Amino acid sequence: MKSALFFFTLMATMTLVIGFVCPHDYCDKVQCVEVTAKTCVGKVVSKGSTCGCCDSCVTVLEAGQNCFGLLLMGYAPTIACPDGYFCDSTTISCQPQVS
């Protein structure tokens, strides 16, 4: 019984996280906080917030650093791999892009 309840709770949570869809007028109701290079310790991402309403500030990881948070879906990331790197789902770390 406990395992069935756990499974149901897990599936309901995943449905909510993955199933979130931005309504067409969602950004009209959002008040953005100004994010600039001076106020951001990291990298400013244009329209990087939930639903792309506002600019956001993300922490830039180092090469080889754990990037598990980038593999999660349903929210705006607060981290990023360095330019020229991607989050490898096998190693769960920032790896160099191969041309």
C-alpha positions as CSV (number, residue, x, y, z in Angstrom):
1,M,0.0,0.0,0.0
2,K,2.8,2.4,0.9
3,S,4.6,1.8,-2.4
4,A,1.4,2.4,-4.4
5,L,0.9,5.7,-2.6
6,F,4.5,6.7,-3.2
7,F,4.2,5.8,-6.9
8,F,0.9,7.8,-7.2
9,T,2.5,10.8,-5.5
10,L,5.6,10.6,-7.7
11,M,3.5,10.4,-10.9
12,A,1.3,13.3,-9.8
13,T,4.3,15.5,-9.1
14,M,6.0,14.6,-12.4
15,T,2.8,15.5,-14.3
16,L,2.7,18.9,-12.6
17,V,6.3,19.6,-13.3
18,I,6.5,18.4,-16.9
19,G,2.9,19.4,-17.7
20,F,3.2,23.1,-16.9
21,V,2.4,25.2,-20.0
22,C,2.7,28.9,-20.1
23,P,-0.6,30.6,-20.8
24,H,-0.5,33.1,-23.7
25,D,-0.9,36.1,-21.4
26,Y,1.3,34.8,-18.5
27,C,4.1,37.4,-18.9
28,D,1.5,40.3,-18.9
29,K,1.0,39.5,-15.1
30,V,4.7,39.2,-14.2
31,Q,6.7,42.1,-12.8
32,C,10.4,41.5,-13.7
33,V,13.3,42.5,-11.5
34,E,16.0,44.3,-13.5
35,V,19.0,42.0,-14.0
36,T,22.2,43.6,-15.3
37,A,25.8,42.6,-15.5
38,K,26.4,44.8,-12.5
39,T,23.8,43.0,-10.4
40,C,24.5,39.5,-11.6
41,V,27.3,37.4,-10.2
42,G,27.3,35.0,-13.2
43,K,25.8,35.4,-16.6
44,V,22.7,37.3,-17.7
45,V,20.3,35.2,-19.8
46,S,17.9,37.2,-21.9
47,K,14.3,36.0,-21.3
48,G,15.8,33.2,-19.2
49,S,13.0,33.1,-16.6
50,T,10.0,30.9,-16.4
51,C,8.0,31.2,-19.6
52,G,10.7,33.6,-21.0
53,C,9.1,36.7,-19.3
54,C,12.2,38.2,-17.7
55,D,15.9,38.2,-17.9
56,S,17.6,36.0,-15.4
57,C,21.0,35.5,-13.7
58,V,22.6,32.1,-13.8
59,T,25.7,30.7,-12.1
60,V,28.3,29.5,-14.7
61,L,29.7,26.1,-13.8
62,E,33.2,25.0,-14.5
63,A,34.2,22.4,-17.0
64,G,33.5,18.9,-15.5
65,Q,31.3,20.3,-12.8
66,N,28.0,18.5,-11.9
67,C,25.1,19.9,-14.0
68,F,22.2,17.8,-12.8
69,G,20.0,20.8,-12.4
70,L,20.1,21.4,-16.2
71,L,18.7,18.0,-16.9
72,L,15.5,18.7,-14.9
73,M,12.5,19.9,-16.8
74,G,9.7,22.3,-15.8
75,Y,11.6,25.2,-14.4
76,A,14.0,27.9,-15.5
77,P,17.6,26.8,-14.8
78,T,19.8,28.8,-12.4
79,I,23.0,27.3,-13.6
80,A,24.8,27.0,-17.0
81,C,27.7,25.2,-18.5
82,P,30.5,27.5,-19.8
83,D,30.4,28.6,-23.4
84,G,31.5,25.8,-25.6
85,Y,30.3,23.1,-23.1
86,F,27.1,21.2,-22.7
87,C,25.5,19.1,-19.9
88,D,26.3,15.5,-20.7
89,S,23.4,13.3,-19.5
90,T,25.7,10.3,-19.2
91,T,28.3,11.9,-16.9
92,I,26.0,14.6,-15.6
93,S,28.8,17.1,-16.0
94,C,29.8,20.0,-18.3
95,Q,31.7,18.5,-21.2
96,P,33.3,20.2,-24.2
97,Q,31.2,20.4,-27.4
98,V,32.7,18.5,-30.3
99,S,32.5,20.2,-33.6
